[in-house]
């Protein structure tokens, strides 16, 4: 066999990616999308005007990756352009004004490869500069808008290059990737899309093989139920038994291995069966199964971070469940009705709509209390009531009503202790018992009782360690375990044990990363990687390892940028993204990049502004908002502006009320007052923090700078001994 040859010149890079650094997030996405794109097998090796089609489009040149240590930036860029087969320009008003983007385009055109320039429009308008009043919207750099003359100079003739367009209402990211890949390969777009669709379809069929097999049987049974009227009851029973298996045992097994993709396929096939029978007068069992299918679909969408589609599924389930519950007093139907109400409330919760969430949870509780009245010994009702108490407690806590939250959390703990005693082998109930301890630990932290917080968190971790050891391959148990590790770890750092804190947070990140490798569509796992990676980065930075902190934060920013773009309405993701930006700002400040630090801190404040307006009493939002203001102040060269930002931070913290005892909030207040030279005002807060045993590294460093004595609290350390013993069981 002889090797294929081509008259097309060989280049080191498949493409050069040109962009303004204000569009760096788009450039990072495009770089990953192109290098990660697998060319359909049937196209590989075909000859085109640009050479034989490769399996992968690698490498793609992106300057932030390739030129991190370059001494001669201009020379290196010119060399990379000369060695690139194509040029891709990320187009926006920022790019249009960038001297470097324009020079890169002009240089590439001078190489005689104008026909190999492709664009990705992310903002602005093409050729808007031709209308003077719209010039600021121009997204094409000047060199892109001009056709080169015979001698290589600009011919002053406006053109519009080949472009993919991801602005709202235009191409999806997948469509844009296909357009650019087609150009880079020199193949017809329709051909590529057809082959790509065939490949994806084949892959989906392989991944969902078990779902397709079951769906085929279900489809046969559904047709038989319609056509063979004489055998309708028998075939309907068989179909419903099969659907029950799909929605029960099969879904549970897929959840254990974290395969949301196949779960979604299975649940969708169950819904196909129900749709095929939509015109029939179906019985209660089939209606109940439809509720279950809709809830399963909603839960998959929730885990994928698709809140609006999840709400649509849950709302449809609620409508059917409410009808079933109204028709009779069956406890099973009452439980299903309450569960559907709860799911709707959980979506509202993630959207930051606290009043709507509370109303849904209260409605669920009303249904359950009615069921408990007719079946007081039914432990399933007791369990559902405990979960609703837990959810109502979340809302009360977020609204700053800690006493009311504690009532709900303690009620849940009492119920779960009763249930776990009644059925020690029930893993779901044991897991929820751990959650009850976790909730009370969080309240203890908010009240400054760090010793009690450590005890409660350690008890939760102990339970989750045991459950995960019993079923080590169950992804759900591993996910709950990593959360317990992370929460206890970050609290250990607050009480002066950052080494143990880093160890647990690293363990949490490692588990989440391993689970996410099984199913990249699981947004909850991606969120955990980013959130706990950010918290680990903070401890690494405070420990002096700025390089490791930077790597963690870069990954977290990439994940949160993708998640928040996918669902801007997810309030939790926006808050956590802001937390990552604040940490990045601190890292840039420590690296003496004050301008970069200010940008990141301001971006965090911008993300938080609508959340603060929507839920001003939410303590978690308040903490990040205050930290963002102080990060801006620390990077502000103008002393007057820095003072104003610190005063604003103090005003923001004042909204928590005069009795706010959260040591994290007290530490931020202390740092703000010390920076303003108001040491006397900071003294009571310092004394309270010392009494609480708070020894976060950031506070210790600031107190040391100020020459303030802050010795270890021996009494607190003795109080921790019991918690340390419990925590050791989880190591």
Residue pairs with C-beta under 8 A, 6 or more apart in sequence:
4 45
4 47
4 52
6 47
6 51
6 52
8 49
8 50
8 51
11 83
11 84
11 85
12 59
12 80
12 83
12 84
13 59
13 60
13 61
13 80
13 83
13 84
13 85
14 34
14 54
14 57
14 58
14 59
14 60
14 84
14 85
14 86
14 184
15 34
15 57
15 60
15 61
15 84
15 85
15 86
15 87
15 88
15 118
15 184
16 60
16 61
16 80
16 81
16 84
16 86
16 87
16 88
16 104
16 108
17 27
17 30
17 31
17 60
17 61
17 62
17 63
17 88
17 90
18 87
18 88
18 89
18 90
18 95
18 100
18 101
18 104
18 105
19 26
19 27
19 89
19 90
19 95
19 101
20 90
20 92
20 94
20 95
20 97
20 98
20 100
20 101
21 64
22 92
22 94
23 90
23 92
23 94
23 95
23 122
23 123
24 64
25 558
25 561
26 90
26 92
26 120
26 122
26 166
27 62
27 64
27 90
28 62
28 558
29 173
29 562
30 88
30 90
30 120
30 177
30 180
31 60
31 62
31 65
33 173
33 177
34 57
34 60
34 88
34 177
34 180
34 181
34 184
35 56
35 57
35 58
35 59
35 60
37 56
37 57
37 177
37 181
38 55
38 56
38 199
39 53
39 54
39 55
39 56
39 57
39 181
39 185
40 192
40 195
40 196
40 198
40 199
41 199
42 195
42 198
43 53
43 185
43 187
43 191
43 192
43 195
44 53
44 54
44 55
45 52
45 53
46 52
46 53
46 187
47 53
48 185
48 186
48 187
49 186
50 85
50 116
50 184
50 185
50 186
51 186
53 185
53 186
53 187
57 181
57 184
57 185
60 88
61 80
61 84
63 77
63 80
66 76
66 80
67 73
67 76
67 77
70 76
77 100
77 104
77 107
78 107
81 87
81 104
81 107
81 108
81 111
82 111
84 108
85 116
85 184
86 113
86 116
86 117
86 118
86 183
86 184
87 104
87 105
87 108
87 113
87 116
87 117
87 118
88 117
88 118
88 119
88 120
88 180
88 184
89 95
89 101
89 104
89 105
89 117
89 118
89 119
89 120
89 141
89 144
89 161
90 119
90 120
90 122
91 119
91 120
91 121
91 122
91 123
91 124
91 126
91 139
91 140
91 141
91 144
91 163
92 121
92 122
92 123
92 124
92 139
93 123
93 124
93 136
93 137
93 138
93 139
94 123
95 101
95 139
95 141
96 124
96 129
96 138
96 139
96 140
96 141
96 142
98 141
101 141
102 141
102 142
102 143
103 143
105 117
105 141
105 143
105 144
106 143
108 114
108 116
108 117
109 117
109 143
109 148
109 152
110 148
110 152
112 152
114 147
114 148
117 144
117 161
117 162
118 161
118 162
118 163
118 164
118 180
118 183
118 184
119 140
119 144
119 161
119 162
119 163
119 164
120 163
120 164
120 165
120 166
120 176
120 180
121 139
121 163
121 164
121 165
121 166
121 167
121 170
122 139
122 166
122 167
123 139
123 167
124 137
124 138
124 139
125 134
125 137
125 138
125 139
126 138
126 139
126 140
126 160
126 163
127 138
127 140
127 145
127 158
127 160
128 134
128 135
128 136
128 137
128 138
128 139
129 135
129 138
129 140
129 145
130 158
140 160
140 161
143 154
144 161
145 158
145 159
146 154
146 155
146 156
146 157
146 158
146 159
147 154
147 155
147 157
147 159
148 154
148 155
149 155
162 183
163 179
164 171
164 175
164 176
164 177
164 179
164 180
165 171
165 176
166 172
166 173
166 176
171 179
178 189
178 192
178 193
178 196
179 189
181 192
182 188
182 189
182 191
182 192
182 193
185 192
204 261
204 265
205 212
207 259
207 261
207 262
207 265
208 261
208 262
208 265
208 266
210 250
210 262
210 266
211 262
211 265
211 266
211 269
212 265
212 269
214 242
214 245
214 246
214 250
214 266
214 269
215 265
215 266
215 269
215 272
217 242
218 239
218 242
218 243
218 246
218 269
218 270
218 272
218 273
219 272
219 273
219 276
221 235
221 236
221 238
221 239
221 242
221 273
222 239
222 273
222 276
222 277
223 276
224 231
224 235
225 232
225 235
225 236
225 239
225 277
226 276
226 277
226 280
228 235
236 286
239 273
240 285
240 286
240 289
243 270
243 273
243 289
243 293
244 289
246 266
246 267
246 269
246 270
247 267
247 270
247 289
247 292
247 293
247 296
250 266
251 263
251 266
251 267
251 296
254 262
254 263
254 266
255 263
255 475
255 476
256 471
256 473
256 474
256 475
256 476
257 473
257 475
257 518
258 475
258 476
258 479
258 515
258 518
258 519
258 522
258 525
259 518
259 519
260 300
260 303
260 304
260 519
260 521
260 522
261 519
261 521
263 296
263 300
264 297
264 300
267 293
267 296
267 297
267 300
268 297
270 289
270 293
270 296
271 290
271 293
271 294
271 297
274 286
274 289
274 290
274 293
277 286
284 324
287 320
287 323
287 324
288 324
288 332
288 333
288 336
290 317
290 320
291 317
291 320
291 321
291 324
291 336
291 340
292 317
292 336
294 313
294 314
294 316
294 317
294 320
295 313
295 314
295 317
295 339
295 340
295 343
297 313
298 309
298 310
298 311
298 312
298 313
298 314
298 317
298 343
299 310
299 343
301 307
301 309
301 310
301 313
302 310
302 346
302 347
302 350
303 522
303 523
303 524
304 521
304 522
304 523
305 523
305 524
305 526
305 527
305 563
305 566
305 567
305 570
305 573
306 523
306 566
306 567
307 347
307 350
307 351
307 567
307 569
307 570
308 567
308 569
310 347
311 344
311 347
314 340
314 343
314 344
314 347
315 344
317 340
317 343
318 337
318 340
318 341
318 343
318 344
321 333
321 336
321 337
321 339
321 340
322 337
322 340
324 330
324 333
324 336
324 337
325 333
325 334
325 336
325 337
325 367
327 333
329 374
331 371
331 374
331 375
331 378
331 380
331 381
334 367
334 368
334 370
334 371
334 381
335 368
335 371
335 380
335 381
335 384
337 367
338 364
338 365
338 367
338 368
338 371
338 384
338 388
339 364
339 384
341 360
341 361
341 363
341 364
341 367
342 360
342 361
342 364
342 384
342 387
342 388
342 391
344 360
345 356
345 357
345 358
345 359
345 360
345 361
345 364
345 391
346 357
346 391
348 354
348 356
348 357
348 360
349 357
349 391
349 394
349 395
350 570
350 571
350 572
351 569
351 570
351 571
352 571
352 572
352 611
352 614
352 615
352 618
353 614
354 395
354 398
354 399
354 615
354 618
357 391
357 395
358 392
358 395
361 388
361 391
361 392
361 395
362 392
364 384
364 388
365 385
365 388
365 389
365 392
368 381
368 384
368 385
368 388
369 385
371 378
371 381
372 378
372 381
372 382
372 385
375 381
379 419
379 422
379 423
382 415
382 418
382 419
383 415
383 419
383 429
383 432
385 415
386 411
386 412
386 415
386 416
386 419
386 432
386 436
387 412
387 432
389 408
389 409
389 411
389 412
389 415
390 408
390 409
390 412
390 432
390 435
390 436
390 439
392 408
393 404
393 405
393 406
393 407
393 408
393 409
393 412
393 439
394 405
396 402
396 404
396 405
396 408
397 405
397 442
397 443
397 446
397 619
398 615
398 617
398 618
398 619
398 620
399 615
399 617
399 618
400 617
400 618
400 619
400 656
400 657
402 443
402 446
402 447
405 443
406 440
406 443
409 436
409 439
409 440
409 443
410 440
412 432
412 436
412 439
413 433
413 436
413 437
413 439
413 440
416 429
416 432
416 433
416 435
416 436
417 433
419 426
419 429
419 432
419 433
420 426
420 429
420 430
420 433
423 429
424 430
427 467
427 470
427 471
427 477
430 463
430 466
430 467
431 463
431 464
431 467
431 477
431 480
433 463
434 459
434 460
434 461
434 462
434 463
434 464
434 467
434 480
434 484
435 460
437 456
437 457
437 459
437 460
437 463
438 456
438 457
438 460
438 484
438 487
440 452
440 456
441 452
441 453
441 454
441 455
441 456
441 457
441 460
441 487
441 491
442 453
444 450
444 452
444 453
444 456
445 453
445 491
445 494
445 662
445 663
446 619
446 661
446 662
447 661
447 662
448 661
448 662
448 663
448 666
448 688
448 692
448 694
449 692
450 491
450 494
450 495
450 663
450 692
450 693
450 694
450 716
451 693
451 716
451 719
451 720
451 723
453 491
454 488
454 491
454 492
454 495
454 720
454 723
454 724
454 727
455 722
455 723
455 726
457 484
457 487
457 488
457 491
457 727
458 488
458 723
458 724
458 726
458 727
458 729
458 730
459 726
460 484
460 487
460 488
461 481
461 484
461 485
461 488
461 727
461 729
461 730
462 726
462 729
462 730
464 477
464 480
464 481
464 483
464 484
464 730
465 481
465 484
465 729
465 730
467 477
467 480
467 481
468 474
468 477
468 478
468 480
468 481
470 477
471 477
472 478
475 515
475 518
478 511
478 515
479 511
479 512
479 515
479 524
479 525
479 528
481 511
482 507
482 508
482 509
482 511
482 512
482 515
482 528
482 532
483 508
483 528
484 730
485 504
485 505
485 507
485 508
485 511
485 730
486 504
486 505
486 508
486 528
486 531
486 532
486 535
488 504
488 727
488 730
489 500
489 501
489 502
489 503
489 504
489 505
489 507
489 508
490 501
490 505
490 535
490 539
491 501
492 498
492 500
492 501
492 504
492 727
493 500
493 501
493 502
493 539
493 696
493 697
494 501
494 663
494 664
494 694
494 695
494 696
495 693
495 694
495 695
495 716
495 720
496 693
496 695
496 696
496 712
498 539
498 542
498 543
498 697
500 727
501 539
502 536
502 539
502 540
502 543
505 532
505 535
505 536
505 539
506 536
508 528
508 532
509 528
509 529
509 532
509 533
509 536
509 552
512 525
512 528
512 529
512 532
513 529
515 522
515 525
516 522
516 525
516 526
516 529
519 525
520 526
523 563
523 566
526 559
526 562
526 563
527 559
527 560
527 563
527 572
527 573
527 576
529 555
529 556
529 559
530 555
530 556
530 557
530 559
530 560
530 563
530 576
530 580
531 556
531 576
531 579
531 580
533 552
533 553
533 555
533 556
534 552
534 553
534 556
534 576
534 579
534 580
534 583
536 552
537 548
537 549
537 550
537 552
537 553
537 556
537 583
537 587
538 549
538 583
538 586
539 697
540 546
540 548
540 549
540 552
541 549
541 583
541 586
541 587
541 590
542 697
542 698
542 701
543 697
546 587
546 590
546 591
549 583
549 587
550 587
553 580
553 583
553 584
553 587
556 580
557 577
557 580
557 581
557 584
560 573
560 576
560 577
560 580
561 577
563 570
563 573
563 577
564 570
564 573
564 574
564 577
564 607
567 573
568 574
571 611
571 614
571 615
574 607
574 608
574 611
575 607
575 608
575 611
575 620
575 621
575 624
577 607
578 604
578 605
578 607
578 608
578 624
578 625
578 628
579 604
579 624
579 627
581 600
581 601
581 603
581 604
581 607
581 628
582 600
582 601
582 604
582 624
582 627
582 628
582 631
584 600
585 596
585 597
585 598
585 599
585 600
585 601
585 604
585 628
585 631
585 632
585 635
586 597
586 631
586 634
588 594
588 596
588 597
588 600
588 635
589 597
589 631
589 634
589 635
594 635
594 636
594 637
595 635
597 631
597 634
597 635
598 632
598 635
598 636
600 631
601 628
601 629
601 631
601 632
601 635
602 628
602 632
604 624
604 628
604 631
605 625
605 628
605 629
605 632
608 621
608 624
608 625
608 628
611 618
611 621
612 621
612 622
612 625
615 621
616 622
616 655
617 655
619 656
619 662
619 665
622 652
622 653
622 655
622 656
622 665
623 662
623 664
623 665
623 668
625 652
626 649
626 652
626 653
626 665
626 668
627 668
629 645
629 646
629 648
629 649
629 652
630 645
630 646
630 649
630 668
630 671
630 672
630 675
632 645
633 641
633 642
633 643
633 645
633 646
633 649
633 672
633 675
634 642
634 675
636 642
636 645
642 675
643 676
646 672
646 675
646 676
647 676
649 668
649 672
650 669
650 672
650 673
653 660
653 665
653 668
653 669
653 672
656 662
656 665
660 666
661 688
663 688
663 689
663 692
663 694
664 696
666 685
666 688
666 689
666 694
667 689
667 694
667 696
667 698
667 699
669 682
669 685
670 682
670 685
670 686
670 689
670 699
670 702
671 698
671 699
671 702
673 679
673 681
673 682
673 685
674 682
674 702
674 703
674 706
679 706
679 708
686 703
686 708
686 710
689 699
690 710
690 713
691 713
691 716
692 716
693 713
693 716
693 717
693 719
693 720
695 712
700 710
703 710
704 710
